[in-house]
Amino acid sequence: MMFLKVPFAEKDEAKALGARWNGERKSWYVPDGKATEPFARWLPPGGADFVPAIAAVTPRSHPVTVDSYAGKPVAGKHFIDLQHLCNPFEGCAHCAPRLQEVGWQAAHDEVQAMLASLR
């Protein structure tokens, strides 16, 4: 999904090209899978291939979700950034100290115990 900067006077034109309205963001967007070329004049700085500076310089082995309209990485308030691709549910010697430090492991163990008691 690519959010657009469409002036109110041009909204009907964007809609006719296939743009959709996002009521939460109060913004028009190009649905996934639809070509962005017809919407070029409304694309954010850098166009459809825009990569924010932080994503370009931060070394990662896993993908970063990027808000394409604001051009910044998106992380929820419970997001824990692990420095390599691993599955914390399988246990990783490299990530275990970090998961323990932030309380993730204790919360996971508690949920597992509750689920085991239901069986």
N, C-alpha and C positions, 0 to 999 in steps of 0.2 A: 504494500500500500504506500503510495506516495502522496503526501499532502501538498496542496497547492495554495498559492496566494492569489486568489481570484477576487478582483474588485466587484462590488455589488452590481455595478452596471453591466458586468460581463458574465454574470452567473448563468444566464439562460444559454449563452454560447457554450460555456463549459459543460453544462448539463447535456446539451445536444450532442456534444462530442463523447459523452459517456461518463463524465465525472459524477461522483456521488457525494451527498452531503453527510457529514458526520456531526450529529447534533451535540455530542459531548464536547468535541473540540471546536465546534462552530466553524468548521472549515470544510472546503471541498477537497476531495482526494481522487486519485486514479486507482481503481480496484486492481488487486494483484492479477497478473496475467494480461493486462491491457497495455498496449504500447503507450509510452509516454511522449512520443514525438509530437502528436497533435496538441499537447498541453505545454510545449516548451516555454512559451512566454510567461506561464504561471508557475513554473518550477522554482524551487528554492535556489539560493546561490550554489553554483556547482552543478546544477541539473540533477538528473536521475542517477548519475554515477558519483554524486557527492559523497566523500568519505571525510568525516570530521577529523581534525588534526589529532585529537587524543587517541582515536582508534588507529591512526596511521603510525604513531610513535610508541604505542603501548604494545610490547611483545606479548602475544597470547597464542596459545595453541587451540583455543576454543573460540567460537563466534561470539561477538558482542551484539546485543540488540541495540539498534540505533534508531532514535526518533528522527525520521527522515525530514520532518518539517523544521525542528529546532536544530538538527545536526549535532546531537549530543547523545552519549551512551545512556541507556535506560537501565536502571536497577531498582528493584523493589526494596522496601525498607528491611526485608529479611534476606536480601541477597548477600551471599558470602562469596567473595572472589577468590577462587582457587587458582594458583598459578600454572596449572597444567590440567589437561583433560583427564579426568578420572571419574569414577562412580563412587560417591561417598557411601552408598549403601553397601558396597562390597568391601569396604575397608581399604585404606591406602596409607601406607606407612608415612608417606610424605605429607599428606593432608591431615592425618589424625591429630597432631598437636593443635593445628589451627581450628579444627572442628570442636575439639575439647575446650579450647580457650574461649570461643564465642558461645558455648552452650548448646551447639547443635547436636552433639553426640548424646548429651544427657536427655534432651528433648526427644531424640529419635529412640533411645532406649526406653523411655517412658511410654511412648506410643506403642512400641513393640510389646511391652509388658501388658498394656491395656488390651491390645488385640489378642494376645495369647490367652488372657483371662476370659475372653468372649467365646473361645472355641470349645 
